[in-house]
Amino acid sequence: MEWWQSIVLGLVEGVTEFLPISSTGHLILAERALGLPDDESSRTFTICIQAGAIAAVLGIYLPRVRSMLAGGERGLLGKLVLAFLPAAALGLLSEKWIDAHLFGLRPVVAAWLAGGAAILLLARKLRGGEVGLGSIGTRTAVLVGLFQCLALWPGTSRSLATIGGGLWLGLSMGAAVEFSMLLGLLTLGAATAWKGVHHGHAMLAHYGLFPVLLGFLVAALAAWASVKWMIGWLQRRGLGLFGWYRVLLALSVAAWLLGRK
């Protein structure tokens, strides 16, 4: 892997990881455009550099994380763990099947289109309610966790599934976004650690350490800027922009795929 390819993938990862447009889908598209192979090393690389995006969000929400770990918000931490468990269990059971059948542009295009259409069709319902972060109940946490399972299909977007699910369940926009970001620290952190432990050695043997570190750094910087922008945008404008983006991107990539035949 060339150094500039690491920068491109780090930029794509950082910008898209926490936006409701699917970082996995964008990374698959970027890898194909860059001519990189669809193998275990490339998949592990894209998973491992998301640690940069995780670090950026951890920095943004560090006061909240410190409060939870210190016991000041133990109830919220428990709700996050409950929301984490469904996707963690299902992901472990279906990892090989997903890698074999869904890591391609056609399944991603379908997910982009379905998610974009859902945003546009359910715009009124996805404005949110009045439930704040401190008032999230056990049932709501588990249901948000079940919504997160939808994101195991590449292209769906973990952020879309959890933010949209939270809004559907009556969370305020601020609560839905923050719960999604905090849940992402658990979910993405676990996925990164799992891939790193099981396939990190092969990735390093294939690419070396420098591209991974470069991708991590670029992803961290890009994610910090992206999340800061997204928080303000969603509070003011909602999810509509991302719905149109997903639909237009899906149609564009579908046309490109058809043109290659």
C-alpha positions as MATLAB code, in Angstrom:
seq = 'MEWWQSIVLGLVEGVTEFLPISSTGHLILAERALGLPDDESSRTFTICIQAGAIAAVLGIYLPRVRSMLAGGERGLLGKLVLAFLPAAALGLLSEKWIDAHLFGLRPVVAAWLAGGAAILLLARKLRGGEVGLGSIGTRTAVLVGLFQCLALWPGTSRSLATIGGGLWLGLSMGAAVEFSMLLGLLTLGAATAWKGVHHGHAMLAHYGLFPVLLGFLVAALAAWASVKWMIGWLQRRGLGLFGWYRVLLALSVAAWLLGRK';
ca = [
       0.000    0.000    0.000;
       1.331    3.445   -0.951;
       1.438    6.218    1.646;
      -1.069    8.311   -0.268;
      -3.527    5.410   -0.338;
      -3.317    5.280    3.467;
      -4.143    8.994    3.588;
      -7.120    8.571    1.258;
      -8.523    5.644    3.252;
      -7.894    7.423    6.565;
      -9.700   10.494    5.263;
     -12.650    8.447    4.016;
     -12.823    6.525    7.306;
     -12.619    9.616    9.494;
     -15.157   11.668    7.559;
     -17.738    8.894    7.211;
     -17.405    6.749   10.355;
     -19.908    8.636   12.494;
     -21.998   10.224    9.739;
     -25.193    8.291    8.867;
     -23.860    7.325    5.424;
     -21.791    4.171    6.186;
     -18.033    4.263    6.477;
     -17.789    0.599    5.457;
     -19.588    1.250    2.199;
     -17.423    4.252    1.399;
     -14.244    2.341    2.245;
     -15.226   -0.561   -0.013;
     -15.882    1.943   -2.810;
     -12.582    3.729   -2.128;
     -10.613    0.469   -2.098;
     -12.061   -0.574   -5.447;
     -11.310    2.855   -6.915;
      -7.722    2.634   -5.626;
      -7.285   -0.852   -7.056;
      -6.776   -2.517   -3.668;
      -7.739   -6.192   -3.350;
     -10.747   -7.473   -1.432;
      -8.911   -9.683    1.052;
      -8.580  -10.156    4.810;
      -5.609   -7.782    5.084;
      -7.439   -4.894    3.413;
     -10.580   -5.478    5.513;
      -8.505   -5.586    8.688;
      -6.719   -2.379    7.673;
      -9.986   -0.486    7.240;
     -11.275   -1.809   10.575;
      -8.064   -1.001   12.462;
      -7.728    2.588   11.233;
     -11.183    3.288   12.623;
      -9.391    3.374   15.990;
      -8.424    6.902   14.932;
     -12.085    7.877   14.619;
     -12.777    6.243   17.991;
      -9.988    8.282   19.581;
     -11.469   11.500   18.159;
     -14.938   10.799   19.593;
     -13.413    9.737   22.894;
     -11.737   13.137   23.052;
     -14.990   14.961   22.287;
     -16.963   13.070   24.934;
     -14.157   12.581   27.450;
     -15.935   14.365   30.343;
     -18.967   12.074   29.951;
     -16.771    8.966   29.691;
     -14.817    9.957   32.800;
     -18.055   10.504   34.699;
     -19.357    7.048   33.750;
     -16.119    5.300   34.632;
     -15.928    7.148   37.950;
     -19.388    5.871   38.871;
     -21.213    9.173   38.515;
     -23.363    7.876   35.639;
     -23.314    4.150   36.252;
     -26.886    3.816   35.008;
     -25.983    5.260   31.615;
     -22.979    2.940   31.365;
     -25.245   -0.033   32.062;
     -27.656    1.065   29.321;
     -24.777    1.342   26.854;
     -23.617   -2.184   27.699;
     -27.160   -3.504   27.158;
     -27.337   -1.741   23.796;
     -23.930   -3.128   22.816;
     -24.692   -6.805   23.456;
     -27.149   -7.653   20.595;
     -24.843   -6.542   17.766;
     -21.803   -8.026   19.517;
     -23.443  -11.447   19.773;
     -24.928  -11.408   16.284;
     -21.691  -10.075   14.808;
     -19.654  -12.919   16.278;
     -22.118  -15.489   14.954;
     -22.386  -14.033   11.455;
     -18.915  -12.534   10.831;
     -17.781  -15.160    8.310;
     -21.092  -15.132    6.437;
     -21.086  -11.323    6.237;
     -17.491  -11.258    4.985;
     -18.318  -13.865    2.350;
     -21.619  -12.459    1.062;
     -22.055   -8.769    1.907;
     -18.631   -7.150    1.433;
     -19.278   -6.062   -2.132;
     -20.556   -2.942   -3.857;
     -23.920   -4.423   -4.848;
     -25.060   -5.199   -1.276;
     -23.687   -1.806   -0.189;
     -25.631    0.040   -2.921;
     -28.819   -1.724   -1.826;
     -28.209   -0.659    1.787;
     -27.415    2.934    0.795;
     -30.644    3.149   -1.189;
     -32.797    1.509    1.484;
     -31.379    3.707    4.254;
     -31.741    6.890    2.231;
     -35.312    6.067    1.287;
     -36.131    5.296    4.935;
     -34.807    8.697    6.039;
     -36.852   10.548    3.416;
     -40.042    8.540    3.925;
     -39.892    8.710    7.740;
     -38.676   12.308    8.016;
     -41.478   13.391   10.348;
     -41.051   10.424   12.664;
     -37.296   10.968   12.815;
     -37.524   14.453   14.300;
     -37.260   12.945   17.781;
     -39.085   13.470   21.041;
     -38.351   14.830   24.477;
     -36.521   11.956   26.206;
     -33.091   13.097   27.409;
     -29.926   11.068   27.801;
     -30.417   10.604   31.539;
     -33.964    9.314   31.062;
     -33.210    6.459   28.676;
     -34.784    3.292   30.037;
     -33.689   -0.326   29.799;
     -36.253   -1.136   27.090;
     -35.155    1.798   24.940;
     -31.486    0.870   25.332;
     -32.126   -2.723   24.252;
     -34.210   -1.591   21.276;
     -31.492    0.828   20.146;
     -29.103   -2.122   20.410;
     -31.383   -4.158   18.154;
     -31.488   -1.291   15.667;
     -27.691   -1.345   15.704;
     -27.803   -4.945   14.449;
     -29.084   -3.593   11.121;
     -25.667   -2.017   10.608;
     -24.019   -5.440   10.352;
     -25.107   -5.210    6.701;
     -22.335   -3.063    5.131;
     -23.697    0.193    3.775;
     -26.475    0.524    6.350;
     -24.507    2.787    8.746;
     -24.257    2.173   12.465;
     -24.893    5.862   13.133;
     -28.038    5.889   11.015;
     -29.369    2.743   12.688;
     -28.762    3.992   16.229;
     -29.592    7.684   15.792;
     -32.635    6.903   13.670;
     -33.710    4.180   16.086;
     -33.321    6.507   19.039;
     -35.385    9.236   17.363;
     -38.067    6.685   16.448;
     -38.228    5.651   20.116;
     -38.749    9.230   21.281;
     -35.266   10.397   22.202;
     -34.418   14.023   21.613;
     -31.966   14.684   18.796;
     -29.217   15.549   21.285;
     -29.798   12.377   23.314;
     -29.996   10.151   20.225;
     -26.740   11.527   18.816;
     -24.804   11.322   22.084;
     -26.063    7.832   22.918;
     -25.077    6.722   19.415;
     -21.601    8.235   19.750;
     -20.994    6.656   23.167;
     -22.343    3.312   21.982;
     -19.982    3.575   19.032;
     -17.016    3.736   21.388;
     -17.973    0.302   22.728;
     -19.042   -1.298   19.458;
     -16.286    0.008   17.203;
     -13.666   -0.451   19.907;
     -14.626   -4.109   20.293;
     -14.679   -4.671   16.515;
     -11.269   -3.054   16.113;
      -9.758   -5.099   18.931;
     -11.262   -8.328   17.571;
      -9.952   -7.787   14.048;
      -6.580   -6.595   15.321;
      -6.042   -9.633   17.529;
      -7.164  -12.192   14.938;
      -5.855  -10.687   11.703;
      -3.490   -7.881   12.707;
      -0.349   -9.948   12.204;
      -1.258  -10.772    8.594;
      -2.160   -7.135    7.938;
       1.198   -5.896    9.271;
       3.080   -8.528    7.301;
       1.273   -7.398    4.160;
       1.294   -3.612    4.583;
       3.768   -2.798    7.366;
       3.218   -0.549   10.381;
       3.646    2.901    8.798;
       0.510    2.829    6.581;
      -1.604    1.765    9.569;
      -0.278    4.573   11.783;
      -0.710    7.120    8.983;
      -4.270    5.984    8.341;
      -5.002    6.134   12.080;
      -3.751    9.721   12.366;
      -5.623   10.986    9.318;
      -8.810    9.215   10.454;
      -8.567   10.815   13.901;
      -8.229   14.343   12.536;
     -10.944   13.880    9.920;
     -13.361   12.278   12.418;
     -12.935   15.086   14.940;
     -13.920   17.686   12.338;
     -16.696   15.515   10.888;
     -18.379   14.756   14.225;
     -18.189   18.371   15.373;
     -19.920   19.435   12.153;
     -22.504   16.640   12.290;
     -23.604   17.407   15.854;
     -24.390   20.999   14.936;
     -26.035   20.084   11.631;
     -28.368   17.451   13.067;
     -29.495   19.776   15.843;
     -30.436   22.427   13.277;
     -31.466   20.491   10.163;
     -32.065   16.808   10.966;
     -31.257   13.756    8.815;
     -32.754   14.865    5.487;
     -29.472   15.819    3.800;
     -28.034   12.368    4.484;
     -31.109   10.696    3.017;
     -30.707   12.524   -0.282;
     -26.955   11.879   -0.271;
     -27.429    8.131    0.228;
     -30.032    7.857   -2.538;
     -27.978    9.864   -5.054;
     -24.790    7.959   -4.183;
     -26.564    4.605   -4.533;
     -27.964    5.533   -7.947;
     -24.581    6.873   -9.117;
     -22.648    3.782   -8.062;
     -25.369    1.495   -9.478;
     -25.076    3.282  -12.839;
     -21.282    2.900  -12.700;
     -21.566   -0.813  -11.968;
     -24.009   -1.310  -14.835;
     -21.708    0.638  -17.143;
     -18.836   -1.736  -16.400;
     -20.704   -4.767  -17.784;
];
